[in-house]
Amino acid sequence: MSGRLLPCSAKEIAGLFLFEELSVEQLGRLCTDGQVELFEPGPVYTEGDPATCFYVMIEGTVVLSRRVGGDDVEVSRTSQPGVYGGAMQAYLGDRVRQVYNNSMRVTVPTRFFVLPADTFATVMREWFPMAVHLLEGLFFGAKNTQAAIGQRERLLALGSLSAGLTHELNNPAAAAVRATAALRERVAKMRHKLAVIAEGPFSRDQLANLIEIQERTAERVAKAPSLSPLEAADREDAVTDWLEDRGVAQGWQLAPVFVQAGLDVDWLEQVAAAVDEEILPGAVGWLNYTVETELLMDEIADSTTRVSRLVDAAKQYSQLDRAPYQVADVHELLDSTLLMLSGKTGPRIRVVKDYDRTLPRIPAYPAELNQVWTNLIDNAVCAMRTADGEGTLTVRTALHADRLLVEFRDTGPGVPAEIRDRIFDPFFTTKPVGEGTGLGLDISWRIVVNKHHGSLLVESAPGDTRFQVLLPLTAADADGLPLIPTPEEQT
């Protein structure tokens, strides 16, 4: 945008605090290379456009705003002469992207001293060489430091997740190894029992009955009901009495196995009716090996299935085999993150999933949203552990107006009111030294707000802290890619 040109008075611009220490010659050069422009109410420049000019207000009222999602959010409004904006990083040249980092408009006719960006950069280097070096050092030093610590934050999270995943994988893998060793022993005993039966005085019909009973028993094991401890104890007592009444040795050892497999007295009565009384103890022993074998194979199947599910969760979490930007189901992302962090939550923290499964899939960067979930869950768990080590983490999804809500609620001590406005600041942390970098919430805010055009809010009271992520249901633009510059570009 351009305003109406007006005469430039060196005496007038000398009254602006930015130029008050300049010499007469320097003020003259500014008036020669720059110009005074009058802008009528309306926009002066727009965020994201190439930064071509440096503006210093002489008189009037300016409003600065930043784009968040599809909205322009006002960040300041002032009538103070001398306020400035525009190409304030021009002295850095092409080392950073030279765009306007905010939008400026005026609400009344407003006069500006306007200096082209190239002239502003030249003046800065010639008149303030030491200041320029200091500013460059501060700018790039802060940027590099933040990048390095951000990388450390990701590595710490990866190390924590890897440790948790290793622990989670070790449990089912060890269970499968133990079950395999026990299965080998049971199969050996079954072969021995089969040899004993084959050498015994059993007719072809009796052997056929035993095989049929074995098949029906295996089917019964696959459909075993889930019993309460009291129900299981009562059934074990009944089965033990039945076995002892029929002369089956060590019935008290067989009863728990039979009950776990879903066998009861009625089933044993059917077995007794199908074989002669003299071979009943042998038949029961044969069925015991069958049941144990089936249970061990179920345990192996459960363990290997859990290993497979953990590997799938790791792939879902990392998104290594998927496009960076895609239409995703937030519930799949949440489930994979919770599974990856299950070792960290532990048994004393209860996790409640309150999902609205009718919510649509949304365009997103899934791997980066998983990083947000990780940061928010980790903070919630740490907060509850600093209290009494116990608590409840509730993960809720819902439709909130025209956005998708993901809420993480914990029962920790809460965020004190005096620091609530600072928790999203880079490097701010309440964790002990060495346990936090202070970038988790900052990174989360950048991902949610800058990359997804969403919002990240917090509500907190003792025993009830809620971090709420609001995400758009549709793509930010035709290509699905955000147009907001990164915070590094905004600096």
Summary of the structure (lengths in Angstrom):
residues: 491
radius of gyration: 36.0
end to end distance: 22.7
largest distance: 123.9
contacts: 1458
relative contact order: 0.08
helix: 53%
strand: 20%
